[in-house]
Amino acid sequence: MAAAQGKQPFRLPDFYVPWPARLNPNLEGARVHSKAWAREMGILDPPKEDKTPDVWSEAKFDAMDYALLCAYTHPEAPGPELDLVTDWYVWVFYFDDHFLELYKRSKDLKGAKEYLDRLPLFMPIELSATPPKPTNPVERGLIDLWMRTVPSKSVDWRRRFFANTQALLDESMWELANISEQRVANPIEYIEMRRKVGGAPWSANLVEHAVFAEVPARIAESRPMRVLKDAFSDGVHLRNDLFSYEREILEEGELSNCVLVLERFLNIDTQRAADLTNELLTSRLQQFENTALTELPSLFQEHGITPVEQANVLTYIRGLQDWQSGGHEWHMRSSRYMNKGSETSGGLFGGLSLGPSGLGTSGFRLSPDALGLTRFKNYTHLPYQHVGPVKLPSFYMPYSTRQNAHLDAARRHSKDWARRMGMLESLPGLPGVCIWNDHIFDVADVALCGALIHPAATGPELDLTACWLVWGTYADDYFPALYGYSRDMAGAKVFNARLLLFMPDEPGTLPTLPTNPVEAGLADIWARTAGPMEPEARNQFRKAILDMTESWLWELANQIQNRVPDPVDYVEMRRKTFGSDLTMSLSRLAEGHGLPADIFKTTPMRALENSAADYACFTNDVFSYQKEIEYEGELHNIVLVVQHFLELDKPGAVEVVNNLMTARMEQFEHIVANDLPRLCEGMSLSEEAKKKLHGYVEKLQQWMAGVLIWHQTVDRYKEAELRQSRTPGRYLRHLKGPLGRGTSAARLASLFSGHRPSSTGHAAGYGLQTEGKR
């Protein structure tokens, strides 16, 4: 094997392929059809008037064998459907190479943008629209395929397919910009952008078409369906990165490859980076399995998915599994990729394969990686371990903020408000048990955080910010105390569903009275905040709150399984559990007026906000590591996730996390310096709008700086304070009560028995005390 792989940059790892690959019997017909179609579109032997270079020869086309790819990835598609799907893959791979030849090699950013801007015109959602005349094989193939594909699908599916196809095309500019700047992405940025430019979400849409089953529109954007598509996409892309490293990095000068990203970021050799890429691939496939097994049943029940719709979803999921396995088999055979020795690489016994060989057997080769045995380490964490305090690293923070002059007043206002909402009192039905008391409130000093992240706010504005931070921090402590320790998912879902009742379209009119401090606080502060909002802004703000509270259910599900999260799933959910969108929405209220709403949906703005959110989230994780791991039995902390995935000790994991924070901050700076000016130009923003955008960016900078300074200042996370005010598992002895099936109602009844909201007022009625009692 050494001789066969002498020129390869690394030995291919053992892949986890849990689903056997199958081959479509209509393969030969698809081969004949796809070649004829490629000639007709000008992909092969392009006409001279196109002025298109000969990107592919017939020999190259035959060697790449995209019909074989589609026969593997769509094993049950009937002949005509396999022909259509094969034509799509011929087109998308041709587009990739066509774009490389015309624009990536020459680094022609202007020509590339003009080229890409035309392509959406050939994908009309409304079929009555008339596209322009195509001028090259990419345009010609796209309109032909579009009109052969979308008429049989719903408008909802068309919109999703359009969005994913456009993302695949547009994000080619991101790759081109990185090549021009010789810039390698950081790991988080890479995973996010690779989904768009890599095209696997687009492939998932084609799976729906090929299996004749649509995902119901009402659950298409739910967390389980989104995670299934994202995990599928990451699996496809990471696998491709391993096989295509030699061609992309060593021959084409590409910089978008996870192996290269990990080499550079972790400063490791190519073999180690390849092995880690494979471990991440395995983790994403196991995330797919976990989501399908644990999250789909409740999704079906809660959204009233009919048996026929359930069958469609399961057929779609099987199609995604077929794609994963079939794509692997094709990569091991296509001339496009590095695959020498792949049948016998690695293994338990120094390269000796003990399992069967041949089509569909890659999932049975015997090695811990191939068998997916690494999944078990994610379930072995022992809660409440003594970990001790973290030695804080030197954080990279290029921005500054100042303390709002109204801080003292905001401290008084927010504490008085918290007391009126019942946050500083014993829990209903549990005398002497409280989430917060005066000491815990004072130590947290969340008003200071508000004063640092909104230094220019007026007094009333800072009061509102401080109350939102109090509410979010209290709710984040309240939820695991009541539902985490008891593993009460049913009660947690009831709690979460009720929160929507306290965010009505007409603030101040509540359909029911609050029954706990979280509901009371939300009703009161929602009325104060959402009243002046426009309906669209109010809906976005409500969604930010619900995203945060619903993400706590995800944390609870992991707690029940004792499962340390997959790294990618953790990063993406952490933004929600931290309430990043909620606090950013507060900034948008001040600076968003006068900016087009669509600007916040653009790739540069989403990347900017995600970079800022990750920096703030990881800041919290580093400072709260001892509090969460040792005193609260938590599993959701980036330091712990990195420890488990990279098998590092605590100092090593903190170093990696700090490097991630630095990389995300440097990405933030890069976007501000390079991407936002291009965005302003592309959207033709007025000078006033540019000023508003600059103000919003400045608020994000102050937010990151303020979050860091607050963590460095307060005692909430310091060991001395933890020893004084917290005991590991302190709620367990109070909240055990009856456990098991059918007991959640008894626990809820015990919590709320004998306690009724006051009839004076709406939200503030809960816990409203007289001055004498306060």
FENVEN-V589768 format. One record per pair of residues at least 4 apart in sequence whose ideal C-beta (glycine too) atoms are under 6 Angstrom apart, sorted by the first residue. I is the first residue (numbers start at 1). J is the second residue. D is the distance in Angstrom with one decimal. If there is no record, write none. Layout:
I_J_D, I_J_D
//
This chain:
1_5_5.9, 1_341_4.8, 1_351_5.8, 4_340_5.0, 4_341_5.0, 5_340_5.3, 5_341_4.7, 8_338_5.6, 9_246_5.7, 9_270_5.3, 10_270_4.9, 10_271_4.5, 10_274_4.4, 11_345_5.2, 12_342_4.8, 12_345_4.4, 13_275_5.3, 13_278_3.9, 13_346_5.6, 14_346_4.1, 14_367_4.3, 14_369_4.2, 14_370_4.3, 16_282_4.3, 16_285_5.8, 16_370_6.0, 16_372_4.6, 17_325_5.5, 17_328_5.3, 17_362_4.6, 17_363_4.0, 18_363_5.7, 19_321_4.3, 19_325_4.6, 20_360_4.2, 20_363_5.7, 21_72_5.7, 21_325_4.1, 21_326_5.0, 21_329_4.3, 21_360_4.6, 22_75_3.8, 23_71_5.5, 24_71_3.9, 24_75_4.8, 24_82_5.7, 26_30_5.9, 26_79_4.2, 26_82_4.9, 27_71_4.0, 29_79_5.3, 30_34_5.8, 30_67_4.0, 30_82_4.8, 30_83_5.5, 30_86_4.5, 31_67_4.2, 33_83_4.4, 34_67_5.2, 34_86_4.6, 34_87_5.9, 34_90_5.3, 37_87_5.1, 38_43_4.0, 38_44_4.6, 38_90_5.6, 39_44_4.8, 41_137_5.1, 41_140_4.9, 41_141_4.3, 42_46_4.1, 42_47_5.6, 42_50_5.8, 42_137_4.0, 43_94_5.1, 43_137_4.7, 44_58_5.9, 46_50_4.8, 46_52_4.2, 46_137_5.7, 50_136_5.2, 52_136_5.2, 53_101_5.5, 55_97_5.1, 55_98_5.3, 55_101_5.5, 56_60_4.9, 56_61_5.1, 63_335_3.9, 64_334_5.9, 64_336_5.0, 66_86_6.0, 66_89_4.7, 66_90_5.1, 67_86_5.0, 68_330_5.8, 69_330_4.3, 70_74_5.5, 70_82_6.0, 70_85_5.0, 70_86_4.3, 70_89_5.7, 72_326_3.0, 72_329_5.0, 72_330_4.9, 73_323_4.4, 73_326_3.8, 73_327_5.5, 74_85_5.5, 74_210_4.7, 75_322_5.7, 77_81_4.2, 77_82_4.3, 77_210_4.8, 81_210_5.6, 84_148_5.9, 85_206_5.9, 85_210_5.4, 87_145_5.9, 88_145_5.6, 91_141_4.3, 91_145_6.0, 92_199_6.0, 94_98_5.7, 95_138_5.1, 98_138_5.6, 99_103_5.6, 99_172_5.5, 100_104_4.5, 103_108_4.8, 103_111_5.9, 103_112_3.9, 104_176_5.6, 107_180_4.7, 108_112_5.7, 112_176_5.7, 116_169_5.4, 116_170_5.9, 119_169_5.2, 120_166_5.5, 121_131_5.2, 121_132_5.6, 122_131_4.9, 122_139_5.6, 122_142_4.4, 122_143_4.2, 123_146_5.1, 123_162_5.4, 124_129_3.7, 125_158_5.0, 125_162_5.7, 131_143_5.5, 134_139_3.5, 134_140_4.0, 134_143_6.0, 135_139_5.9, 137_141_5.8, 145_149_5.8, 146_150_6.0, 150_158_5.0, 153_157_4.1, 153_158_5.8, 156_217_4.4, 157_214_5.5, 161_205_4.5, 164_201_4.5, 164_202_4.3, 164_205_5.7, 165_202_5.6, 166_170_5.7, 167_171_5.7, 167_196_4.2, 168_199_4.4, 168_202_5.2, 171_196_4.1, 171_197_3.9, 172_197_6.0, 174_193_5.5, 175_197_5.8, 175_256_5.0, 178_183_4.6, 178_255_5.2, 179_255_5.9, 184_255_5.2, 184_264_4.9, 185_189_4.3, 185_190_4.2, 185_261_5.9, 186_663_3.6, 187_261_5.6, 187_265_5.6, 188_571_5.8, 189_193_6.0, 189_667_5.7, 190_194_5.7, 190_261_4.7, 191_568_5.7, 194_198_4.8, 194_237_4.8, 195_233_4.8, 198_237_4.2, 200_233_3.4, 200_236_4.1, 200_237_5.8, 201_229_5.8, 201_233_5.3, 204_229_4.9, 204_232_5.9, 206_210_6.0, 207_319_4.0, 207_320_5.8, 208_214_5.5, 208_316_5.6, 211_315_5.1, 211_319_4.4, 213_312_3.8, 213_315_4.4, 213_316_5.2, 215_220_4.9, 215_316_5.9, 216_309_4.9, 218_303_5.8, 219_225_5.6, 219_303_5.3, 220_225_5.8, 222_299_6.0, 223_227_5.9, 224_291_5.4, 224_295_4.0, 224_296_5.7, 224_299_4.9, 227_231_5.8, 227_291_4.8, 228_291_5.6, 231_284_4.8, 231_287_4.6, 231_288_4.0, 232_320_4.7, 234_238_5.8, 234_284_4.3, 235_281_5.8, 235_284_5.0, 235_285_5.1, 235_324_5.6, 238_258_5.6, 238_277_5.6, 238_280_6.0, 238_281_4.0, 239_281_5.9, 240_244_5.4, 241_257_4.8, 241_258_4.5, 241_259_5.8, 242_277_5.8, 243_331_4.4, 243_337_3.9, 243_338_5.8, 244_248_4.9, 244_337_5.5, 245_249_5.4, 245_257_5.6, 245_259_4.9, 246_250_5.3, 246_338_4.0, 247_251_5.1, 248_252_5.3, 248_254_3.9, 248_257_5.4, 249_254_6.0, 249_257_5.7, 249_260_5.6, 258_277_4.7, 259_273_4.8, 259_274_5.1, 259_277_5.2, 261_265_6.0, 262_266_5.5, 262_273_4.1, 262_276_5.3, 263_270_6.0, 263_273_4.3, 268_272_4.2, 268_273_5.5, 283_566_4.8, 286_375_4.9, 287_566_4.3, 287_569_5.5, 290_294_5.7, 291_295_4.9, 292_296_5.6, 292_317_5.9, 295_299_6.0, 298_302_5.8, 300_305_4.1, 300_310_5.4, 305_309_4.6, 305_310_5.3, 322_326_5.6, 323_327_5.8, 330_334_5.6, 331_337_5.4, 332_339_4.9, 332_342_4.8, 341_345_5.3, 344_351_5.5, 344_353_5.1, 347_351_5.7, 347_352_6.0, 347_353_5.7, 347_367_4.8, 348_366_6.0, 348_367_4.9, 353_365_5.5, 354_366_4.6, 355_364_4.4, 355_365_4.2, 355_366_5.0, 356_361_4.3, 356_364_5.7, 357_361_5.7, 365_370_4.7, 368_373_4.4, 378_563_5.5, 378_564_4.7, 379_562_5.6, 379_563_5.7, 381_564_5.4, 383_633_3.4, 384_633_4.9, 384_728_4.4, 384_729_6.0, 386_630_5.9, 387_626_5.7, 387_629_5.1, 387_630_5.0, 389_626_5.3, 389_719_4.7, 390_625_5.0, 390_654_5.8, 393_658_4.2, 396_662_4.3, 396_665_5.5, 397_705_5.9, 397_708_5.6, 399_701_3.9, 399_705_4.6, 400_705_5.6, 401_452_5.3, 401_455_5.4, 401_702_4.2, 401_705_4.4, 401_706_4.9, 402_455_4.6, 403_407_5.9, 403_451_5.2, 404_451_3.8, 404_455_5.0, 404_457_5.9, 404_462_5.4, 406_410_5.6, 406_459_4.3, 406_462_4.8, 407_451_4.0, 409_459_5.9, 410_414_5.9, 410_447_4.4, 410_462_4.6, 410_463_5.4, 410_466_4.4, 411_447_4.3, 413_463_4.6, 414_447_5.0, 414_466_4.0, 414_467_5.4, 414_470_5.0, 417_467_5.3, 418_423_4.2, 418_424_5.8, 418_470_5.3, 419_424_5.0, 419_774_5.8, 420_764_5.7, 420_768_5.8, 421_517_5.0, 421_520_4.7, 421_521_4.2, 421_767_5.6, 422_517_4.1, 422_766_5.6, 422_767_2.5, 423_436_5.5, 423_474_5.1, 423_517_4.6, 424_436_5.7, 424_437_6.0, 426_431_5.5, 426_432_5.8, 426_433_5.9, 426_434_5.0, 427_433_5.2, 428_751_5.6, 428_752_5.1, 428_755_3.8, 429_750_5.0, 429_751_4.6, 429_753_5.2, 430_734_5.7, 433_734_4.7, 435_477_5.2, 435_478_5.1, 435_481_5.7, 436_440_4.5, 436_441_5.2, 443_715_5.0, 443_716_5.3, 443_721_5.9, 444_716_4.9, 445_714_5.1, 446_469_4.2, 446_470_5.3, 446_473_5.4, 447_466_4.2, 448_710_5.8, 449_469_5.7, 449_710_4.1, 450_454_5.9, 450_462_5.8, 450_465_4.1, 450_466_4.3, 450_469_5.3, 452_706_3.1, 452_709_5.4, 452_710_5.7, 453_702_5.8, 453_703_4.6, 453_706_3.7, 454_465_5.2, 457_461_3.8, 457_462_4.3, 467_525_5.2, 470_474_6.0, 471_521_4.4, 471_525_5.8, 472_579_4.9, 474_478_5.9, 475_518_4.7, 478_518_5.5, 479_483_5.9, 479_552_4.8, 480_484_3.3, 481_731_4.8, 483_488_4.8, 483_491_5.8, 483_492_4.0, 483_556_5.9, 484_556_5.9, 484_559_5.5, 485_731_5.0, 485_732_5.1, 485_735_5.4, 486_735_5.5, 487_560_4.9, 488_492_5.9, 488_744_5.1, 490_744_4.4, 491_744_4.4, 491_748_5.6, 492_553_5.9, 492_556_5.4, 496_549_5.4, 499_549_5.6, 501_511_5.5, 501_512_5.6, 502_519_5.4, 502_522_4.6, 502_523_4.0, 503_526_4.9, 503_542_5.0, 504_509_5.7, 507_526_5.9, 507_527_3.9, 507_530_4.9, 507_531_4.6, 508_527_4.9, 510_523_5.9, 510_762_5.2, 513_757_4.5, 514_519_3.4, 514_520_4.1, 514_523_5.5, 514_757_5.8, 514_763_5.6, 514_766_4.6, 515_752_5.5, 517_521_5.9, 520_763_4.8, 520_766_3.5, 522_526_5.7, 523_762_5.9, 523_763_2.9, 524_763_3.8, 524_764_5.3, 525_529_6.0, 526_530_5.3, 530_538_5.0, 533_537_4.5, 533_538_4.2, 541_585_5.1, 544_581_3.9, 544_582_4.6, 544_585_4.7, 545_582_5.8, 546_550_5.7, 547_576_4.8, 547_581_6.0, 548_576_5.6, 548_579_4.4, 548_582_5.6, 551_573_5.5, 551_576_3.7, 551_577_4.5, 554_573_5.6, 555_636_5.3, 558_563_4.8, 558_565_5.8, 558_635_5.6, 564_635_5.3, 564_644_4.8, 565_569_5.2, 565_570_4.0, 567_641_5.5, 567_645_5.2, 569_573_6.0, 570_574_5.8, 570_641_4.9, 574_578_5.8, 574_617_4.6, 575_580_4.5, 575_613_4.4, 578_617_4.6, 580_613_3.7, 581_585_6.0, 584_609_5.9, 587_699_4.2, 588_592_3.6, 591_692_5.5, 591_695_4.5, 591_696_4.1, 594_689_5.9, 594_692_4.7, 595_599_5.4, 595_689_5.7, 595_692_5.1, 599_605_5.9, 600_605_5.2, 604_671_5.6, 604_675_4.0, 604_679_4.9, 607_671_5.8, 608_671_4.8, 611_664_4.5, 611_667_4.8, 611_668_4.3, 612_668_6.0, 612_700_4.7, 612_704_5.5, 613_617_5.9, 614_618_6.0, 614_664_4.7, 615_661_5.3, 615_664_5.0, 615_665_5.5, 615_704_5.2, 616_704_5.7, 616_707_4.4, 618_638_5.3, 618_657_5.5, 618_661_5.0, 619_707_5.6, 619_708_5.4, 619_711_5.7, 620_624_5.6, 621_637_4.8, 621_638_4.4, 621_639_5.8, 623_711_4.4, 623_717_4.5, 624_628_5.1, 624_717_5.2, 625_629_5.8, 625_637_5.7, 625_639_4.9, 626_630_5.1, 627_631_5.3, 627_717_5.4, 627_722_5.7, 628_632_5.0, 628_634_3.7, 628_637_5.2, 629_634_6.0, 631_722_5.6, 631_726_4.6, 631_728_5.2, 638_657_5.4, 639_653_4.9, 639_654_5.8, 639_657_5.6, 642_646_5.6, 642_653_4.2, 642_656_5.1, 642_657_5.9, 643_648_5.4, 643_653_4.3, 648_652_3.6, 648_653_4.6, 670_674_5.7, 671_675_4.4, 672_676_5.6, 672_697_6.0, 680_685_4.6, 680_690_5.5, 685_689_4.1, 685_690_5.1, 702_706_5.7, 715_721_4.4, 721_725_5.9, 722_726_5.0, 731_735_4.9, 737_747_4.8, 737_750_6.0, 738_743_4.0, 738_746_5.0, 739_743_5.8, 749_753_5.6, 757_765_4.7, 757_766_4.4, 758_765_3.9, 758_768_4.8, 760_765_5.6, 761_765_4.5, 764_768_5.6, 769_773_4.2, 769_774_4.9
//
